[in-house]
């Protein structure tokens, strides 16, 4: 979990190499079907023969996390990546204006919901 451009995907790749777990990219699911990505993720978890996944990215809102938890159970660990607004903005200077706008919106959404999401994850004992 963390703001956009905080290094989540790079960490996930390293964890995948070390653990051999399957990776699910939430961003791809969100882009493919923004209104149904949580339901699609739940269906994927429930129908997959694999029981261990690494999710690249995390839910933006507490309600999404709670829906996932209700149907799939609590995650084993959620790692929180930290990056300031300045670091995120400096890291995207080479991107197109459209991509920069999208990342800025995602950053604002993450920051707006971060406290509530962290509280829910802490209450579940899964935030690392």
N, C-alpha and C positions, 0 to 999 in steps of 0.2 A: 504494500500500500504506500502511496506517496504521490506527490504532484507529478504532472507530466514532465518528462525529460529529467527524471531524478535518478535514473540508472536501474530501474526495476528490471527491464528486459535483459540487461547485461548480467545482473545478478542471477536471474532465472536461468540463463544459459549455463552459467557456472554450476548452479545447483543441479541442473539436468545432467551435466557431464559427470558430476560426482555421485548422484543418486540413481540415475537411470529412470527416474519417474517421467511420466507423460506430462506434457505442457499444454495448457489451454490458454490462449490469448484472449482475454476479455475485450480488448480494444477491437480486435477483428470481429468478434461476435456483436459488439455494440454498433459497429459501422454497418454490418450486414443487415441487422434487424434491431434498430434502436429501441423499439417499443416492446420487444419480446425476448431480449437477450438473456434476462434472468431466467425466464421459463425455459428457454433453449438450453441454458447451462444446466438447469435442474434435470431436464430430460437426458442430457448427455451423461451426467453423473449417475442417474438411475439406470440407464441402459448399458453402460460400459462394463466390460468384464474387468477393467482395471479398478483398483480401489485407492491407489495413491496418485495424486495429481499435484502439479505445481501450477498455480494460477498466476499468469503474468498480468499484472494489473489488479485492481480490486474494485469493489462496488463504490459508487459515488455517494449513495444515500443509505442511511440506516435501514430504511424499509426494504431495500434490495437485499442487504445482508441478512436481515431477519427472515425474509422469505426463503432465501437460500438455506439458512440454518434450520428452518422448520422442516424442509423437505430432504436435506442432505446431511444435516448434522453440523456440529461446530468444526471449523478447520482446526488442524493440529497446531499450527503456528501462523501468525500473520506478522511479517516483518515490516516495520515502518521506515521508509526512506525519508530523509530530511533534505530539503533544498529550499533556499530562499527564493523569493520572487525575482530578485536581481540575478541569481544564478540561473534560474530557468530562462529568463528573458535573454541573458547573455549567450546562453547555449543554443539559441534558435535564430541567431542573426543571419545565418546562411540559408534559412528556409524561405519558401515563398510567402508572400503576404497572407494568402489564404490559410496556409499551415500555421503561421504565426498567430493569426486571429483565432483559429481553432484551439491552439494550445493555450492561449490567454484565457479563453472561455472555460476550458477544462481546468485550468489552474484556479480560476475564481470559484468554480463549482466545488472543487476539492476543498479549498480553504473555507468555504461557506459551511460545508458539512463535516469537516475534519473533527471538530470537538465531539459532536454527537456520535460519530462513527468510532472514534477512539474510546469513548466512554462505554459503548456497547461491547467492543472487543476486549476492553479491560475487565468488564463485568463477567465476560465469558472466560477470562483467564487465558486468552490466546494471543494477545498482543506482545510482540517481542521488540 
